[in-house]
Amino acid sequence: MATSTPSSSSSTTNIMLAIFEKKTVSLDLYRPLRQYISFTYSEREAQNLEDDLQTLRDLRSDLENPAKQPSHSARRDLLQSYFRALCVIETRFPISPDRDHVNSVTFTWYDAFKQKQKASQQNIHLEKAAVLFNLGAVYSQIGLSYDRSTVEGRRQAVQAFIAAAGAFAYLRDNAATKASMGTSTTLDVSVECAGMLERLMLAQAQECVFENTIAKGSTPGVGLYYEEAFAALSVAPLNQHFDKAWIAHVQLKAALFYAEACYRYGIELHEKEEVAEEIARLRSGINALSDAKKNSKGAAAQLLDAINKLEANINRNLERAVKENDRVYLMRVPSPSSLPPLPAFSLVKPLAMNEVLDASKEKLFASLVPDSSAKALSRYTEMVDDIIRMQAEKLQQGSELTRVKLKEMDLPDSLLALEGHFALPADLKEDVEAVQISGGPAGLEAELQQLRDLRRVNQELL
């Protein structure tokens, strides 16, 4: 691509979307969890875990009041810490309407996009889904906080937007389905909405990358993710859930960058004297902009100005190409629908959140063994005791048999006496003296030979 080609949409650099956090109601986790520990384990255990319970109470209280965090980064850190704490709680405290569970805790969250709608569940998965949603929202706000008119600002914004995409992807894959199984739920934490928000954040990250690569003449097909986000917003269940101005923004961005790609590709085609395809591409871009402008009510004026500027540039190039084709090339212009898709490349991907949200090293309630683990440990202990008992019985039986065999051979008394650590028993001492009187080993050999001779005679007689 020619390096001298500027971006016709560069004036849109500050027009991006941030997601507002979900709101919740005040909730005391301290008392119900302490009562459960005291009843299920002991009052002493509850006293020992007082600091952990207070830490959890503070985390939930800070979560309810975003104003307590002075910056987006502090809010992000709080959400990550609280999510890891929830993962620990999930393994140690069964929260449900069941009589034997923590049944006095109800999580309530309002929809981020329809704030009159709310969900209330005795299900920790709703709490986890809401926290993940808010984590993605805060990352999106961090992305918008950077000065995206500079190369470094856009680079930092890319990192924030791909982190937001990672949070929404983690929500979609790990919590959305479980949160939707309760008696009530909201659409903003659904699989469909989390997937759409992931694509939107990737679109904004790729737009920042696009702005940084314009000077190199690169066209990464930035509209790819905007088109996917708009496709998700155009069908149920999301098509009736979002504000029309919000949907118009995404549609206009998708059309803008598609038309931008047509415009820039048209310049390449013109240089190659492929005027017929250039005309078809430019007409396709014009059509996309015209369709998007029909639903532009409520869109930002700055975005509409960029649309109009790009449309004027495309029309100018289209008029020139048509004149040249009519006077010089006389090529048949293909219909836009017959053209192959423009090349589109993904230059960004969601940031993996597994390590950031890993709770395996959390020390909160580490001394508290959950009931399921206690039962498993009890079964394990019983199995170990049975094995030890069986092996002990086998050892005892073997020891008794060995003792009898050794006794028959006057062992180990004779071995100990030979080594000088033990006196021979009286009976054994008399037998040894008798052997010595009869000639010792030589006498025994003579007696053995006599026995062999007698055996041979007896066999002959038989």
PEDAVEN-V659234 format. One record per residue. PSI is psi in degrees with one decimal (* if undefined). Layout:
BEGIN
PSI + PSI
END
This chain:
BEGIN
141.6 + 132.2 + -16.2 + -3.1 + 114.9 + 165.9 + 125.6 + -13.5 + 15.8 + -22.4 + -4.8 + 8.2 + -31.1 + 5.8 + 91.2 + 168.4 + 134.9 + 151.1 + 132.9 + 148.3 + 154.1 + 149.7 + 153.0 + -178.3 + 161.8 + 138.5 + 130.4 + 108.2 + -18.6 + -56.3 + -48.7 + -40.3 + -36.7 + -42.1 + -39.8 + -43.0 + -45.9 + -41.8 + -42.0 + -34.9 + -82.6 + 160.9 + -35.3 + -41.9 + -40.3 + -40.1 + -39.8 + -28.8 + 16.0 + -42.1 + -40.5 + -40.8 + -39.6 + -38.5 + -44.0 + -41.2 + -42.6 + -40.6 + -44.5 + -38.0 + -43.1 + -34.8 + -37.7 + -19.1 + 86.2 + -24.7 + -16.9 + -22.7 + 122.0 + -12.8 + 164.5 + -38.3 + -37.3 + -39.7 + -42.3 + -46.8 + -38.5 + -46.2 + -40.3 + -42.0 + -42.4 + -36.4 + -42.6 + -37.2 + -39.2 + -37.2 + -37.7 + -45.0 + -39.8 + -34.2 + -11.7 + -22.8 + 109.4 + 110.2 + 113.3 + 172.4 + -5.9 + 142.2 + -34.0 + 1.4 + -177.9 + 93.6 + 10.5 + 12.7 + 122.5 + 121.8 + 132.2 + 127.6 + 142.9 + 148.7 + 135.6 + -25.7 + -23.5 + 85.9 + -5.1 + -14.5 + 139.2 + 162.5 + 138.2 + 123.5 + 146.5 + 63.0 + 113.9 + -18.2 + -29.2 + -42.2 + -44.5 + -41.5 + -41.9 + -39.6 + -40.8 + -40.8 + -47.5 + -31.5 + -44.5 + -39.6 + -43.7 + -40.1 + -38.2 + -36.8 + -35.8 + -41.6 + -41.0 + -17.3 + -16.1 + 155.7 + 97.0 + 13.4 + -3.9 + 157.5 + -46.1 + -39.9 + -41.6 + -36.3 + -43.0 + -37.5 + -38.3 + -46.5 + -39.3 + -42.0 + -37.0 + -27.5 + -40.0 + -43.6 + -39.0 + -39.8 + -43.0 + -34.6 + -39.1 + -39.2 + -47.2 + -42.5 + -23.6 + -19.5 + -26.9 + -46.8 + -43.1 + -36.9 + -27.3 + -5.2 + -7.3 + -178.2 + -26.9 + 151.3 + 169.5 + 152.7 + -24.1 + -22.6 + 19.3 + 164.7 + -41.6 + -44.6 + -40.9 + -39.6 + -41.1 + -42.6 + -34.5 + -45.8 + -37.6 + -43.6 + -38.8 + -37.4 + -43.3 + -34.5 + -43.5 + -31.0 + -39.9 + -40.8 + -43.1 + -45.5 + -34.3 + -18.5 + 2.5 + -40.8 + -23.3 + 0.4 + 22.7 + 141.5 + 91.4 + 6.0 + 53.2 + -24.1 + -6.6 + -53.3 + -31.6 + -40.6 + -40.3 + -39.6 + -42.7 + -36.6 + -39.9 + -34.2 + -13.8 + -7.3 + 164.3 + 147.2 + 2.4 + -19.8 + -19.5 + 6.9 + -24.8 + 152.6 + 140.1 + -34.8 + -34.3 + -45.3 + -38.5 + -39.1 + -47.5 + -41.5 + -43.3 + -39.6 + -42.5 + -45.7 + -40.3 + -47.2 + -24.1 + -46.0 + -35.8 + -42.2 + -40.3 + -42.6 + -47.9 + -37.7 + -33.3 + -35.8 + -41.3 + -46.1 + -38.1 + -40.4 + -29.1 + 1.0 + 29.9 + 69.1 + -33.7 + -48.5 + -35.1 + -45.7 + -43.4 + -40.9 + -44.1 + -38.1 + -36.5 + -41.1 + -42.2 + -43.3 + -41.5 + -42.0 + -40.5 + -43.5 + -41.9 + -37.3 + -21.1 + -25.0 + 36.9 + 10.5 + 126.7 + -6.1 + 155.3 + 139.5 + -36.3 + -36.3 + -41.2 + -35.5 + -40.4 + -38.9 + -47.4 + -38.7 + -46.1 + -40.6 + -41.1 + -42.0 + -41.3 + -43.6 + -38.2 + -47.4 + -35.3 + -43.6 + -42.3 + -44.1 + -40.2 + -43.5 + -44.5 + -37.2 + -39.0 + -32.4 + -28.9 + -59.7 + -37.8 + 40.4 + 150.4 + 125.3 + 121.7 + 158.5 + 146.5 + -32.7 + -19.0 + -6.2 + 144.4 + 155.0 + 147.5 + 147.5 + 133.9 + 132.9 + 142.3 + 117.6 + 0.6 + 159.9 + 156.9 + 142.9 + 127.5 + 127.9 + 1.9 + -44.2 + -39.7 + -36.8 + 9.0 + 125.0 + 8.8 + -23.8 + 5.9 + 137.8 + -2.3 + 126.0 + 28.2 + -29.8 + -9.2 + 116.1 + 120.6 + 157.1 + -43.5 + -39.6 + -36.7 + -41.2 + -42.8 + -40.9 + -38.4 + -44.1 + -39.5 + -43.8 + -41.1 + -41.9 + -42.8 + -43.3 + -41.6 + -43.3 + -44.1 + -41.6 + -44.4 + -43.5 + -35.4 + -40.5 + -42.9 + -41.3 + -41.3 + -45.0 + -44.6 + -39.8 + -39.7 + -44.1 + -42.0 + -40.5 + -41.0 + -46.8 + -45.4 + -36.7 + -39.7 + -32.1 + 13.7 + 34.3 + 150.3 + 13.5 + -41.5 + -37.5 + -41.1 + -37.9 + -37.4 + -34.7 + -1.8 + 14.6 + 0.6 + 143.6 + 140.5 + 143.7 + 155.0 + -44.8 + -44.2 + -34.7 + -40.1 + -40.9 + -40.0 + -41.5 + -37.4 + -39.3 + -42.7 + -38.8 + -36.1 + 6.0 + 7.3 + -146.9 + -36.6 + -38.5 + -40.1 + -37.9 + -39.6 + -41.1 + -39.4 + -40.7 + -39.2 + -40.2 + -36.3 + -41.0 + -43.5 + -36.1 + -41.1 + -41.0 + -45.5 + -40.1 + -38.3 + -40.2 + -41.2 + *
END
